[in-house]
Each structure stands twice: as structure tokens, then as C-alpha cells.
Amino acid sequence: PMGTARTGRGGPMSTIADVAREAGVSKATASRALTGSPQVSSDTRQRVHEAAQRLGYVPSTSAVSLATGRTRNVGVVLPHVNRWFFAEVLEGIQTALLDRGLDLTLYDATPGSAGRERVFTEFLARKRFDGVIAVGLEPAASELEALLSLGRPVVSVIGTEDRTSLVALDDSHASALATSHLVSLGHRRIAFLGGTSASHWPHVESARYEGYAREMRESGLAPHITRTPAELSMPAGYEAAVDLLSDPSNRPTAIVAACDEVAIGAIIAARRLGILVPSDLSVVGIDDHVNAEMFALTTLRQIPREQGETAVDLLMRPLDDPALEPVTVAIRPRLVVRNSTAAPSGSTPAAVRDFSRA
């Protein structure tokens, strides 16, 4: 048999042949189902796993590795485990791996830390993985080179890498759509809030700003383009928004925030300053954060859990066919309109004005 097992149904130790008979499939199909092969349908895989569970059959990791040349283990590197986006990505990765009967080894690699450097230079090299999923690679050649030197498939979530498969939000499109929504409501003084020169993921923040600036230019609002820097967090968004909104003579009527956390910080700042949202200030975010509904935030929805699942799908492809080239999955977000946006006070939305003239 391809592995060992606990005693099932109070009888002798079960084998892969027993599992195959219980599930009504061939021994080869049962083996492929238990090793997570994509050649097996999800229904068949579930039936085989249920049969194995009933019989108390547990494949031996070492035996599976010898039979398939795989370790049944995937390395996952995250910059933050306790932040919403990354925790959701991790949940998606874990769900997809468990569905395939695969293990994961998780590394919490805080950006800019010595510990993060050791993850790439030491720890990953010590382990044997079928592949690695890296979330939020820093724009440092050393990190990418360290991953590629492992000689295993690599998938990135967030980034601009062209030597690994990539899952990422279309950041420029997201911010352009957010800006277009505000322009259609009649806003002209629209500010961009978020992003710093010291960011660990400058490609994300710059793409979101560029999408905003491009839409402003195309809408004839280039003189109103402005950017207030802030780290991508609620406290940083709050502090930056207090500065941005404190001068009534130069206050924007709308804000495109680099992410929902910054947007929520801006809404809290507006409330503290006595500025009504949305009658005095409209705010749009990007993400559809877990707290977005609580703040009635209009936002561009991405689903990070699905990004994690997609990353696993991309990782499986070169494991079955090493000749496949890296691919990029660019996720287009969907505008979710809530109550943080409205026409500016005393104006009529552009769409309404056009309709009345028609």
C-alpha cells in the first residue's frame, strides 16, 4: 500500500485497496485523489476522502513522497498574519490546500525585519516544499532570487513579478473606478489619501494613485489632483485626514483612499471635525474590508480569500506540467456603493444633469 493507516471499523489495518473498494473507484484513482491530483474530479476526491475517513486510513507522508516525488507540503510566506487582508488570503490558501490533502508550513515575515531576511536566506532553504506561495514580496531582488533558487514553483500574491505566477488586484483600475464614481456624482475637488515613499509595496500604492490621477486628467480635473501621504492603516488614515480636512478654505469634497483602512480613518477624522459624511465629504475605499459595512463605506470589492485559493490553483499547474510558463491573474474589483458617497452639497450629479438635458 502507499501508506499506513489506523485500524478501521474495529478490524485489521486498512489499505489503499480497501479505500478504493469502499469508494467504488480503482486503486489508481483512489491514490490520485488522496495525493490531490487535479486529474480527479472534486466529487470523486470527496468520495475517496470520506471512504478513507470511514476506514481510518491515513496515508503515510513519507510513502506518498516516495511514490510521487512530492513532499505534500507547501511553504507560505506572509508579511502579517494578524491583518485582515493577509489573514483572509491565508484562509483561502489553507482551505484550498486542505481540499487537496496538502500540508502547509507558514512563515510570518514582518516587512523590513531581520527575521524576514532569515526566512528567505535560511529557513526556506532548509525545508523541502512542492512549491511556495509568497504574499507581498518586497521589491528586493534577493527575496525573489532566494525563492527561485529553491527550484520549485513559486506563486506571488500582490506584486509585479514576471518570473513567478502572480495573483493581484488591478490596482490602477480600482482607483480609477473609485474616482469615476465621485466624478459622476459631480465632485471636482477630489483628493487621494494614502501611500508613502517608505512603503514595502510601492507598486500597489503607486498604481492606485496613478489610476486616480489618470481618471482626474481624463475628466478635465488635472488642476485638482492632490495626494496626502499616509501609511495603509486606520490610525495613519485618521491623522492624515485631520491635516487634510482642517483647512475649510482648501478642503476637498471627496476622498479616494488607498485602502479601506485609510478610508475608515478618514471618516472618523471627519466626524471628529464636525464634517458630515456624505453631505459634506464623500469617501471611497478599496478592499471591502470586514469593517466597511459598519462604516457604510463605498468601496471597490476584492475578495482576498479567493486570491488565496487562486494562488493554490496556479501552484498546482506547474507541479503537473513543469513546462508551463508563469501566468498572471489580474482581479477586477466591483464597485459597492454604500452611504459614504453622495453628490456634493448644492450640486447635481453629472449623470442627472446629462439626463435632464437629453
N, C-alpha and C positions, 0 to 999 in steps of 0.2 A: 504493500500500500504506500501511498505518497506521504503518509504521516501517521501520527499516533492519535489515540483517542481515549477518552474516558469510557468507562463501561456504560453502555446504553441499555435502557429498559430492564435493568437488573440482570442482563445476560453478559455474554463474553464481549470483549472489546470490539467495537465496530471498525470497519474498514471503508475505504472509498467505494468498494464494490457494493457494500451494504447501503451506503448513501445513494448510489446510482439506482439500485433496485427500488429503494424507498421513494425516490423522486420520479421514477419511471423514465430515466434517461440512460444513455450509455455511460460507461465509466469515464471515457474521454471527455464527454460533455460535463459530467459532474466535476471532474478535475479542473476543466477550464472555468467553470462557474465559481469554484472555490478560490481560484487564483485571480479572479477579477478580469478575465479576458473579455474584451469588447465584442468578441465573436458570439457571445451568448446573450440572448435577449434578457431584459430585466425580469420578465415573468419567470423564465427558466431559472435565472440566477436566484431569485427569491425562493422558488420551489426547492432548489437544491439546498440552500442555506437553512430553510425550515426543516428539511429532512435531516440534515446534519445535526441540527439542534435537538430534534426529537431523539436521535440516536446517541446524542452526547459525543459526536465526532468532532475533534479539534485537530486540524491539520498541523503537523509539525513545521515550524518556520524553517528549520534547517533542511528538512526534507523537501519542502517546496522550493527553497533556494537551489538545492542540488538539481531538482527536476527541471526548473525553468530558467536558471541563471539569474534570477531576480532575488532581491532581499526582502521584498514585500514591505519596504519601508520608504517613506518619502520625507525628506527634510523640508521644514517650513521655517522661514526666517521672517519675523515681524518686527517692526520698529516700536510698536506699542501694543501690549496685549489688553490694556485697560481702557482704550479709547474706542468709541462707538464704531467707527468705520472699520478699524482693524479687527475688532472682536467679531464683527459681522462677517468679514471676509474669512476669518479663521473658522467660524461655524460652518460656512459653506464648504470650505476645504475639508473639514473633518467629516461632514455628512457624506460628501462625495467619496471620500476615501473609505469610510466605513462600509458604504454600499458596495464597494469593490473588494472588501475584506483586506484592506491595506492598513498598515500602521503608519503613524507619523511621529517624527521627532521634532519638537518645537524649540526654537531659539528666539528668545526675547532680546532683540539687539537695539538698544536705545541709540538713536542717531548721535553721531559725534563722540561716542564714548569709547574708552579703551576696550570695554567688554565687547562692543560691536566689532571692533577690528579683530579681536581674537576669534570671534565666531567664524569670520571669513578666512583667517590665516591659519587657525589651528583646529577648531572643533569640527567643522565640516569635513576637513581632510582626514580626520580620524575615523569617521563613520563611513559605512557603506550604504549608499542610497540608490534606489532605482532612478530617482530624479529629485530636483529641488524646486520648490516654489518660493520665490523671494518677493516679499511685499514691500514696496517703497525702497528700491535700491537707491543709494545716494549716487550723485553724478561723479563717482570716482572710478577711474579705470581699474583700480586694484580690486574692488569688490566684484566687478563683472569678470575680470580675469581669473580671480580665485574660484568663482563658480564654474567657469568654462573649463578650467584645468582639471576639474573632477572627472571630466569625460562622460558626464551623464546629461540627459535632457534638463533644461532649465526653463522655467516659465516665470515671467515677471508680472506682477500686478502693480500698476502705476509705473510710469517711466516712458522713455523714448528709445529703449534698446532695440537694435535691429538684428542682433545676433542671438537673441532668445525669442521665444514666443511671448507675446505680450497681451495682457487684458487691461484696458484702460478706458476711462471715460473720455469722450470727445469734449475736452475742457473748453476749447475755443467756441465750439457750437453751443455749449451750455450757457456761457456768459453772454454770447450774442443773443440767444433766445430770451434770456432774462432781460437784457437791455431793450430788445424789440418790444417785449410786453409793456415795459414802462413807457416807451415812446408812443405806443399805440394808445395808451391812456391819456396822453397829452403832456407828459413830463419833458422838460428840456434840460433843467439843471439836475443832471443825474451824475452822481459821484460813484467811484469804485472804491471799496473799502477792503483792504487786506493784502497780504504779501509783504515780504521783507527781503532785503538783499542777502541776509544770512540764512535764508530758508534751506532746509535739507532737500526740498523737492522744488527747485526754482522753475523747472519746466512746467509743472502743474500751475503754479501761481502766475507765471508769465503768459501761459496760454489763455488762462481765464481773463487776465487783463487785456490781452490782445483782442480777444473776441468782443469784449465790451467796447474797446477803443475803435475797432473796425465798424461795429454797428453804429456807434455815435457819428463817425465820419460819414458813413453811407446815409445817415438820416439828416445830414446837414448840421450836426451839433458839435463839430470839432472844437469850437471855442470853449465848450463846456466840459471837455474831457479833463478829469482830475482824479488823482489817486492818493489815498491816505494809507500809509503802510500800517500793518498790524499782523502779528503772528496769528496763526489759524486756531484761535481758541476763544471762548466766550469772554474771559476777563480781558484779553487783549482787544477784542472787538469792542467791548464796552469802553475801555479807556480811549481808544482811537476815535470812537464815535462821539464821546464827550467833547473832545477837541474840535472835531469836525462840525458839530451842531451848536457849539456855544456862541457863535457869532451870527445873530439874526440877519444881518445885512448880507451875509455871504453864504447862507445856509442852503444846501441842495433841497429839492423837493422829493428826491428819491435816491435810494442807495442800491447798488448792485454789490452784494457781499461775496467775497471769495469762497465762502462756505457757509453752511447754516449756523455753525457755532459763532462765527463772526456776526452774522445777521441777527441772531438772538441777542448777542451782546449789544448790538446797536439799538434794538428795540427796547431793551432795559434802560440804556442810556437816554433814549428819547423820553421815556416815561419819567425818569428822574428829573429831566429838564422841563417837564410840562409840555412836551411836544406830542401831539396826538397822532397815533398810527391807526389808520392810514390817512386821515383827513389832512394832516399837516406834513406827513412824511410817509412815503411808501418804501418798503424794504423787500428785496428779493434775495433769497439764498440759493445755494447749490448743494444738494445731497439728499434732502428729505430725511434729515436726522430724526432720531427717535423722539426728540422733543419738539419737532417742527409743528406738529398738530396742536400741541399745548399752547404755543405762541401764535397760532393761526397764521403761520408763515407761508407765504407764496414761495415756491421753490422749484428747482429742477431736480426731478427724482432720479437717483441712481439706486440700484439695489446691490450693495456690496456682497451680500450672501451669494447672489447669483454669479458675481465676479469670481468668488472663490470656487464655486462649482465649475465654472467655465475654465478656470486655471487647471483644475484636475483633468478635465476633458482634453485640454491641449497637451498636458503632460503625458497622457496615455498614448497619444498618436505616435510620437517617435519611438516609444517603447515597443510598439508593434511593428513599426516600419522606420528604422533608423535613417533611411534615405530622405525622409520628409524634411522640407525646409521649414524654418520658423515662420509662424503666422501671427498676425496682429488682429485682435478683435477690438474694434473701437465701438464703445457703447454710446448710443444716442439717448440722452435723457428726455424725460417727458415733463412738460410744464404742469405743475399742480398749483392752481390758483386758490388761495385762501383769502383771509381778510386783512393781510398786511399790505395790500396794494389797492389803490383807487386813483381816480383822476385827481390831479392837483386842485387845491381849493380855488374856486372861481373859474375853472376852465371846463371845457367839454372834451371828452376823449376824441382822438383823431378819427377813430372808426365811426363814431356817431356823427361827427362833422361831415365826413365824406358821404355818409348815407343821407343826411339831410339835404345835401346839395344835389344828390342824384335825381 
